[in-house]
Amino acid sequence: MTNSVLRILEHLHREGHEARVIAPGARDFQEEIPEYLGYGIVRVPTVRVPLIDSLPVGVPNRTVAEELRGFRPDLIHLASPFVLGAAGAFAARQLRIPAVALYQTDVAGFATKYHLTPLATAAWEWTRTIHNMCQLTLAPSSLTISELESRGIHNVRHWGRGVDTVRFTPEKRSTALRRSWDPTGRKKIVGFVGRLAAEKGVHRLVSLHGRRDIQLVIVGDGPSRAELEARMPDAVFTGALDGDELARAYASLDLFVHAGEFETFCQAIQEAQASGVPTIGPRAGGPVDLIEERCNGLLLDVDTFADDLPGAAEWLLDDERHELLRHNARASVQDKTWEALCGQLMDYYTEVLEESRRVPLTFFGPRPQLPLWAAKALGARVA
């Protein structure tokens, strides 16, 4: 999510637009910067969702409405609105400023994963309320669009994610790095890149552990790391990487596996493909649009993912087809640059702004009736 916001800000800066960012406080291990490219970043407090450590939430307060009222933007962009973004959506309606919302986080899916069914139901009701307060919702995959529409969310359009094909490239494949992972030089390198949390499904890679022909490499950090290290003691755990280190790690893999079923997009798959690495993902969410079966990878059913993974890995790693799969992986993302995706986003902005000027009296519809607790939480003025 942070990556896409930064790419959008860079595009806005190149095009000469003004912007203001309201964001949760940084994670403990990240530096909290006050601005980016001259755009001010206003922080609100952050809390963790119980059980879901990889989902920090910005706590809304009156800062949101006050900042928007002072800055008075032409349009409000809500990145993955649920709590902090909900405050932005409510403030947008109060100030009669058009809003575009991105659906990026499957909160209901996370709740289901942790057997919190009542929370999952409430999450969908809340998501529907917030997104229908906005003039347009952008979703990153075809399955996500279908899901949102089936849940009663209106005006949903497709907007994917770009990938940096200059940073992530097969040219950064490193023989030295591969040899550090596999001193024998005879194993195929199979890896995962991402946050090590339960909903990412990394535990499903255990079915590849202990093989003489495969070396597992796990790039990332998170609350599940100790458990995963205990279950896969022969795997290489690099910790979190970024920049050129991350690009070299991607390019030095022979196969990338992402096993989590709650990804609305899965940028890691695109970064692996840009690096010339075939990919395996679940037949769910964003990976369905990114992986073309037997061309740049394979999709596996969620319920049998771990059981099917060894056979799928063997097929993709076969020397007779592996080089072609590597070529196809890179080719599949050549036209998915951030420049193209940001241009499409600007077209959506223009569409919403033109429509708001065309029908100013009916564009925003009736003011939503929120429960008293929700109105107070979102910083609304309550009589």
N, C-alpha and C positions, 0 to 999 in steps of 0.2 A: 504494500500500500504506500509506504513512504517513497519507494522508488518511483512510482507513477506520479506522485505529487511533485517530486523534484523535477521530473522530466517536463511536466506541464508548466512549472514555474520557469524553466529554462526557455521553453517555447514562448511563453508570454513576454519574457524579457527580450528575446530576439525581435519580437513583433512590436515592442514599445508599449505594452499594456501595463497598467498598475494592478497590484494585488496585495492582499493582506492574508496571512495564514493564522488560523486559530487552531491549536493542536494540543493533544495531551502532553504532559511532561515526559521527558525522555526516559527510556529504560535506565536502570541503574548503571549499566555498562556503556551507555552512550553519552556523548557530550551534548549538553543542552545549548544549542546555538541560538543567539537572539535574532538572527536574520539570515537570509539566503538571497544572493544576488541583489541585495539592497531592499528586499521585501521583508518587512517586519514579521516576526513570528511571536504571537501572543500565546502563552502557555496557561493551561488550566490543570488542576491537580489530577493525578492518575491513581486509579485503584486496580487491583487484580480481580478478575472474576474467579470465585471459588472453584477449585478443581481444574480450571482451564488457565494455566499459567501463561500460555502463549497468547492470551487475549486481554491485554491491558486496556482499561476503559478510561477515557477522559471524563471527569466529573463536571457536568454543566453548572454554571453559575451566572450571575448577572453580567459577568464580563462579556459573554457571547453577544447578548443583545446590545450592550453599550458599545462594543467595538463596531458592530455592524451599523448601528445608528450613527456613529461618528464617521466611519469610513464611507458609508452610503454607496455601496458598489452597484453596478448595473445588473450584476448577476451573482448569485451565490452558488458555489460548487461544493457539494457535500460528498466527501470521500467516505464511503462505507458508513452511512448514518445509522446509529442505533441509540446512543445515549448523548454524546456530545453533538453529533450531527443532528439529532432530534431537536436539540435546542436551536441549532441553526435553522432548521426547517420551520420551527414555530416562529422564530424571530423574522424570518423571511416573509411569512404570511402576515404577521403584524405590520411589517414595514412595507408590504406590497412590493417586494423585490422578487423577481422570478428566481427559481432554484432548480438546479440540475443535480440529481442524486445518483451516485454510483453504488451499485450493489456488489460488494466484494467479499463480505464475510458471512458465512452460513451459520449464524448464531443458533438457529433452531437445530441444525445438524449437530453442532457441538453438544447442545443440551441432550439430544437423543443419544449421542455416543456415551454420555455420562448417566444415562437412564433417568433423566430429569424430564419426563414426558409433560407434566403440567407446564414447566418452563418453556418447552418447545412450542406448545400451543400458544402460550402467551407471547412468545417471541414472534410468531407469525402474525398475530393480531397487531402487535406493536409495529412490526415492519410494514404491514399494509397501511396502517394509519400514517406513518411518517412518509413513506414514498408517495402516497396519494395526495399529500400536502404539496408535493413538488410538481413542477410542470412537465418534467421528463425524468425517467429512470433509465440509466444505462447499465446493461448487464454484459458480462464478458463471454458468455457462451450460449449456444442454442438451447442446451438442456436447462440452463439457469433461466433463460427467458421464458421457456415453457412452464417452469415451476412457478415463477413469479406471476405469470398471467393466470395460472390455475388457482392461485391464492388470492385473486381479486385485485392485483396491482395493475394500474392502467398506464398507458403511454410508455411502454418498455421498448427500448431500441438496443441494438447491438453496438458495443464498443469494446474491442479487445485490448491487448497490451502490446506495446512495441518491445523490441529487444535490440540491444547494442551489439550489432554484428561486427563492429570493429574491435571491441574489447573481447567478446566471446567468439573465438575463431579456432579452427583446427590447427592453425599455425602455432598456437601456444602449447601444443602437445610436448611434454617434456620426458625424455628418456630417463634423465636423472631422477625425476620425481617418481616415475613408475618403478624404477629400481629401488628407491627408498621404501616403497610400499611392498614390493615383491623382489627380494634380493636374488631369487632364483631366475627371474626374468622369463619364466615359463607360464605363469598364470595369466588368465584374463582378469582385468580389473573391472569390477562391478561396484557402482557407487550410488550413494544418496546424498543430496545436498538440501539442507533446510533445518528448521528448528526441530529439536528433538523433544517432541511432546506427543502425548498419547494419540491425539487425533490425526497425527501425520502417518500413522501406520507403519513406522519403521520396524517394529517387531516382526512384521511379516517377512523381512529379509532373512530371518533366522533359517529359513528353509534352504538358503544358499551357503550357510556357514559350515565350515569344516571340510569343504571339498578341496581336493588336491589341485583342481584345475581353475579355481576361482579365488581371487583375493577381494574381500569386501573392504570398501573404504567409505567411512561415514563422515561427511563434512557438516559441521554444525554443532550447536550446543543447546542445552535446555534441560528441563526438569527430569526428562527420562534418560539422560545420558548414563547415569550410574547403572540403572537397570539394564539398559541395552549393552553396556560393556560387560556386565555379568553374563548375559545370555549369548554374547558373541565375542568371547575373549580373544579370538584370533583375528578379529577385524581391526583395521586401522581407524582410530578416531582422531581426526585432525583438530577438532575444535572449530570455532567459527572462523571463516576466512572471508576476505573481501578484496576488491580491486584486482590487480594482476595475479595475486596468489590464488584467488577464487577462479579466475579465468584459466590458469594453468591446471588447476585441479580438475575442472570440467573437461578440458581438452585431453587430459591424460587418462580419462576413463575409456573403457571399451563399451560399456553399457551403463545407462542411467535408469534407476528404478525409483518411482514414486508410488507409494502404496496407499496414501490417504484418500478417502472417498469424499472429503468435504471441501475440496478445492473448487471454488467457482471459476477459476482460470488455471492456475499453476504456472507461474512464470519460470520456475526452475526447469520445467520441461523445455520451454522455448530456449533458455540459456544453454541447456545441454545440446539441443538440436543445432543451435548456432555454432556450437563447438564441434560439430560433426560427430555427435554421439547418438546412436539409436536409443530409443526410450521405451520403457514399459510403464504403463499407468493403469488405473482402475477404469472400468467401463462405467464411469459416473462423473458428473460435473464437467469442468473445463477440459480435462485431458481428452475427452471424446472428440472435441474439435481440433485438437493439436496433433493427435497421433493417427496417422493413416496406416491401417493394418497391413503388415507385411511390406510396407514401403519405407517408413522411417521408424517403425516400432510395432508393438503389440499392445492391445487392451485386454485386461483380464477381469473376469467377474469378481466382484468384491467378496462374495461369500466363499469362493474357492481360490482366492488370490495366492495364498501361501502355498497351497498344494500345486497350483498350476505354474508357479514361478520358475521352478527348475527347468521344466521342459521348454518354456518360453525363452528363458535365457540361453539355453543350448541352441535353439533355432536361430536366434539373433546373432550369437557369437560364432556360428559356423564360418570357417575361413572362406568358404566358397561364395558366401553372400555378404559377409560383413563389410567389405570395402564399399560395395554398392549401397548398403544401408547407411553407411557413414556419409556418403555423397548425398543421398536423398534427404538425410536429416538436415544438413546444411542448406540444401536447396529449398526446403519447406518453409524457411523463415526469411529468405532473402528479401521479400517485399514487406516484411513486418517491422519497418523501422519506426522509431518514436516520432520522427518528423512526419511521416504519413499519418500515424495515429493521432497526433496532436492536431494536425490539419483537419482531420475528421471531427475531432472534439470541438474545434472552433466553429465548424459548420453547424454542429448541434447548438452551440451557444447562440449563433446568429439566428437560427430557426426559432429558438425560444424567445429571444428578444424581439424579433419581428412580430411574432404572434402576440406577445404581451402589449405591443403598441397598437396592433390591429383591433384587439378586443379588450381594452383596458378595464371595462366595467365587469366583465364576466370571467376574465382570465383566471382569477384567483379563487373563484367559487366561495361558498360559505366558509366562515371561520370554523375550524374543527372543534368539536366539543370534547375536550380532554377532561379526564378525572381531575379533581382538585389537587390530588397529590402529584399528578404528572405536571400540571400547570406550574405548581410551585417549584418542582424539581427542575423545570426547564427555564426558570427565571422569569415567567410571565407575571404581569401585574394582575394580582387577584384581589377583587374587592372584598 
